[in-house]
Amino acid sequence: MRGARLFATLAFRIVLIYVALFALSAGALVAFTYWNTKRALNAETDQTIQAEIAGLSEQYQRQGLGGLTDVITARSMHASLGLYLLVGPLGHPLAGNLDAWPAVQPSGRRFVEFTYERRIGGMVERHPARGRVFNLVGGLRLLVARDVRERSDTERIFTTTLPWSVMLMLTLGLVGGALMSRNLLTRLDQINSTSREIMAGDLSRRLPLSRAGDEFDTLARNLNRMLDRIERLMKGMREVTDSVAHDLRSPLNRLRNRLEGALKHFAPGNPQESEIESAIAETDRLIATFDSLLLIAEAEAGAARSSMSQVDLSILAHNVCELYAPVAEEGGIALHMAPSQKVEVKGNSNLLSQALANLVDNAIKYTPPGGTVSIKAEDNGQGVRLIVADTGPGIAPEDRARVIERFVRLEASRHSPGTGLGLSLVAAVARLHEARLELSDNHPGLKASVIFA
């Protein structure tokens, strides 16, 4: 898995592209050098042959066929690379150092290349050659050529060296790219690991620094300074929240207690009794909203992460089901716990219970009498799921992303009691546990699933 990530890194791709371009450039350079070297060697050979032809032509014009034969014989005895062959009309050799006419035809002023056999130390070797063929008076043919074995050896060096050089460059490039990518991936893994812990709520974490002093260290220092600033701001916000919790919770509770005390002094049927009861209900909603906001802030700040332990979701779901069974029965709704196996996750039991209670409370609230609400905890091999399904009106797909925002209430639920914070709390608790809240159709109704990674 890490190897696949290694080859997918940007550094590896950049190195691979650079090596490929370098190999292509080097290959083109070697190919050009090979072509230019071959052209230069051919030009040198052709000049030598042209000089040989000029000398033989002069001898032929001065001394005729006999003089030409003597010159060819003399040159054949002392030439190491020069090749000569004069043959009669029937193809029998008259002079020269070739045993037989090679597989070439007269070509006027064009140069031809062929392979000839040469006996060296009792061994017959085949060598490449380059030369020209002439037709002389009387059906005679003359071949003047040069042994170009050295040129062929040079060509062989080029043709064998080029592919291996390209392969070697690519191999070294791949190895170098893998090493660079591994170092880069290690640094990125450290940054990603720290980032995940910070996103989970641990604002005390900082990105690691190395001794290299490179761009990553510059980025890490800047991000660490930014995190210092964010931590100070979050600490200030928590202090404000704690102060608000201390300053407002107690007055709200005292207000509610006084309203209940005042209610006891009214005689039954007093018209002011209903007003006091409405005030108590409004106070309860204020306290509930206040508690929900504090729970959401606590979940999003990750403060509860330190108190996490193994939680059996099936037991938690069973307890919530028992808690809401009387409420569901009162509304004529069938609430049941689907068969669930033991499913454990690491989490905060109180927050998970509150999140599940919110989902069940919403399901009961919006399911009409005669409907059904089910709770299920499962591990289907692809992840742990905590599911609450109902047979109510459901939520339109285009509204599902919006309903988890704070204080958002759909038009259909405007006149029902609530604060618009229930699903926001569930989503915040899910994020704290590195899970997600997913809303889908239950056909009919809504299925709310908290899916743990």
N, C-alpha and C positions, 0 to 999 in steps of 0.2 A: 504493500500500500504506500509506504514511504517512497519506494522507488518510482511509482507512478507519479506521485506528487513532485519528486525530484525532477523528472523529465518534463513536467508541465510548468515549471517555474519560468518566469520571464528571463531570468539571467541565463538559463540553459538555452532558451530559444535564441536570445541575442548572440550568445557565443556560437551556437550552431549556425546561425545565418552568417556570422562573420567568418567562421571557418569555411563554410561552403563558398562564400564569395572569394575568400583568399585562395582556396583550392582551385576554383574556376580561373582566377587570375593567374595563379602559378601554372596551371595546366595550359592556359593560352600562351603564356610566356615561353614555356618549354616547347610547345608545339611550333611556335614561331621560330624559336632558336633551331629546332630540328629542321624545319623547312628551309631556313636561311643557310644552315650548315650544309644541308644536302645540295642546295642550289650552288653554293660556293665550291663544294667538292666536285660536283658535276662540271662546273665551269672550268675548274683547273684541269680536270681530266680531258675535257673537250679541247682545251687549248693545247695540251700535250699531243693529243691525237692529231689535231690540225697541223702541228709542227711536223709530226711524223709523216703525215700525208704529203705535206709540201716537199719534204726531203725525198721521199720515194718518187713523187711525180717528177722532180727534177732529174733524178737518176734514170727514170724510165725514158724521159725525153732525150737524154744525152746518150745512154748506152743501150737502150732498147730492152727487150725481154731478158736477155742474158745478164745485163748489168743489174736489172731489177731483182732477178733471182739471187744474184750474189749478195746484194745489199741486204735482202730479206734474210738470207741464211746467216750472214754475219751478225745482224742485229738480233736474230733469234737465239744465237748462242750466248750473247752477253746480256740480254734483257731479263730482268727479274719480274717486271710487271707488264712489259710490252708484249702484245700478242699479235702474231702475223700469220696469215695463211693465204697462199696463192694457189689456186686450183685451175686445172684445165677445163676444157669444154665438157668433158665427161665427169667432172667432179673429183678427179684424182689429184692429190696434193703435189705441187711442184716445189714449194719452198715454204718454210715457216715452222713454228714451234707448236702448232696444233695438230693433233692426229687426224681429225676429221672436221668437216664443215658443220658448224653448229646449226641449230634450228632458227636461222634468220634468213631473210630475203633481202635482195638489194633494195635500198630505200633512198637512193639519191643523196641529198645533202642532209638527211635526217640521221640522228644517232639512234642506235638500237642497243638494247640490253639483252643479255643471254647468259646461260650457264654453260660452263665447259668443264671437262674432266682433265685433271692434271696428276701425273704420277710423281709422288714425292716419297723417297725412301721406300719404294716398294708398295706404297699405299696409293690408292686412287682417291683423290679428293675432288669435290665439285665446288668450283669457285664462281662467283658472279663476275661479269665483265661488261664493258660498255665500249662501243666502237661504231665504225662506219663500214659499209660495203660498197665496192665499186665494180662496175662491169668494164672490162678492158677489151681492146680489139681482139678479135679471134675467139670470142666466147670465154675468155679468161675472167675470173673473178678474184678480187683482192679484198681481204678483210684485215683492217687495222683496228686494234682494240687495246684496252688497258684492263688489267685486273683491278677490280674495285672492291676487293674483300674488306679493306680497311674502312671504306665508306659503309659497307653493309654492317660491319661490326659496330661502327658509330651509330647507325640507324637502330640496330638491335639494342644498344645501350639506351637510346632515347625511348624506344617503344616499350622496353621492359621497365625502365626507371620511372617513366611518367605515371603509369597506373599505380605502381607501388608507392610512389611519392604522394599521390593524391590520397590513396587509402591511408597512408601513415599520417598525413595531415588531418584527415577526417577523424581517425582514431584518437590521435592526440587531442584534437579539438573536443571530441566527445568526452574524453577523460577529464580534460581541463574544465569543460562546461559542467560536468557532473560535480567536480570538486567545488567550483565556484557556487553552483546551485545549492550544494549541500551546506556550505557555510552561510549562504544567504537564507536558506530555508531554516537553518538553526536559529538565526537572528529573528526571522519572522515568526517562528514558533514561539519564541520567548515573548515577543511583543503580543502575539495573539493570545497566548495563555494569560498574560497579565491583563490584557484588555477584557477578556471574558470575566476574570475575577472582579475587575472594576465595574463592568456592566452588571454583574450580579449584586453589586452594592458595597463591595469592599473598597472604599475610596482611599484607603491608606496604602494600597499597592502602588508601586511605581515601576516604570519601565527600566529594565537593566541597562547598564552602561558597560562598555568594554574599554580596553586600553588603546584601541585603534584610533579613536578620535575621528571616525569617518562620518559620512552623512547620516548613518543610522544613529550614531551617538548625538549628533546635532538635533535630529528629529526627536530622539528620546528626551534630551534635556528640555527642549521646548514643550513637549507634551507633559513632562513632569512638572514644569512650572505652571502649566495650565491646570493640571490636576490639583496642585497645591491651592491654586486660586479657587477651583470648584469645591474642594474639600472645606475651605474656610467659609465659602458661601453656604454650603449645605449645613455646616455646623451651626452657622448663624440662624438658618431657617429652622433647624431642629430646636434650637434654644427658644426661638419665637413660638414654635408650635407647642413646646412644653409649657411655656408661659401661658399661652392661650388655653391649653388644656386645663391648667391649674386655675386660671382666672375665670373661665366660663363654665366648666363642668359643674363645679360646686354651686354657683349661683343658680344654674338651671335646675339642678336637683333640689335645692332649697325652695325654688319657686314652685316646683311640682308638689313638694311636700306641703307647702302652705295652701296650695289650691285644694289638695285633698283634705287638709284640715278644715278649710273653710266650707268644703262641701258637706262635711259632717254636721255643721251647724244649721243647715237648711232643712226645713220640714219637707217631707215627701210631697211632691207635686208643685213645689216652688218653681216659678218660671225661670229664676236665675240659676237653678240647678243645672239645666242643660247648657247654659253659657259657661259655667265652671267646667263641666265635663268636656266641652269643646276646647277650652283653654288647656286642660290637662292633655287632651289628645294632640293639640298643636305642640305643647311642650315635649311630649314623647317623640314626636316627629323631629323636632329640633335636636333632641338628644341623640336620636338614631342617626340623623344626618351627620352630626358632629362626630359620633363614634365611627361611622363609616369612613369619613374623611381621614380620621386619625389612623384607622386600619390601613387605608390605601397608602397614606404617606409612609407608614411603617413598612409595608410590603415593598414599596418602590425604593425606599432607602436601604433595604436589605438588612435592617437591624435585627430581624428575626433569624438570620442565617446562622448565627452562632448557637442557637438553641435547637437546631435541627437534629432529628434522630430517625430511626427506622419506624415508619408508620404503615400499619396494615390498612389499606384502603377499604377492604371488604368489611372490616369491623367498624371503621369510621362511617361507611355508608349505612350499615345496619343501625348504628346509634342514631344517625340523623333520620332514618326512616321511622324508627320508633318515636322520635321526638315530634315529628310532623303527622303521625298517623291520626291523632285526634282532630287536628285542623282539617285534614283531608276528608275524614269521615263526616265532619260537620258540614262540609260543602258538598257532600254527595259524590266525592271523587275517590276512585280506587287507587290507593298508593301501595305499591308492593316493591319488594326488593328482589331483583332477578337473581337467580343462582349465580354466585360468584365464588371463584377460588381465592385462595390466599394470595393477595397482591401487595407487595411492599415497595415503598419508595422512601427516599430520604427527604424528610420535610418537617415543617412546623405543624404539629397536630392541630393546634388551635386555629391557625389561619386556614388550613385545609378544611376543617370542620365548618368554619364560617363561610368559606367559598361554596361548599356543597350545600349548606343551609340556604344560602342566597338563591342558588339554582333551583332547589326544591320549592322554596317559597314562591319564586316567580312562576314555576310550573303550576303550582296549586292555584295561584292567584288568577292565572289566565286560562285555566282549563274549565270548561263549563261543567255543570252537574252531570253525572253519568259518565264523565271522561275518565281517563287513566293516566297515572304518572308512575313511571318506573325508574328505579335506580340500579345501576350496575357498575361493578368494578371488574376489569378484565385485563389480561395480558395476552394479546393475540399474536405474539411473536414479532410484531413490528413496533411495539411500544405499549406502555401501560396506559389505560384509558379509564377515566371516571365519567360515567355517562348518566345524564338525566334526560328522559324523553317524556313528552306529554302528547295529548291529543287535542290541544287547543288550537287557536287560529294560526299560530306560528308567526314567523317574521319574514317579510319579503327579502329575497337575496340582496337587493340594492340597499337595504337598511341594516344589514347585519354588521357591517364594519362600523357603522355610526352609533349603534346602540351601546357599544362598550365604552363610549366616551362619557365623561362625567356630566351628570345632570341632563343627559339626553333622554327624552321620553317621546315615544311615537304618538301620533295623533289618537290612535285607538286606545291608549292607556292614559290619556290626559286626566280623566275623571276618576281614575282608580288611585288608591293610596300608594304612596311610594316616593322615593327621593331621586330616582334616576341614577343611583350609585351602586346598585346591586351587581350588575354585570361588570362595571368598572373595577369593583373590588375583586371579583373573580379573575378578571384579566390580570390585575396587578399581582395577585397571589400566584397565578400560573407563571408569570414572568419570573417571580422570585424563585420558583422551583424549576426554572429552565424548561417550562412546559408552555403550552399555548391553548387558548380557548377557541374552539371551533363550533360554529353554529351551522346546522344543516337541517334539511327537511326530514320529518318523521313519517310523513304520508299517512294520516294528516298530523299536523302539529309540528313541534320544534324538538330537535335533538341537540342538546348542549353537551359537548365533550371536552374534558380537560385531558389533553394528550401529553404524556411525559416522554421526554426523549430517551 
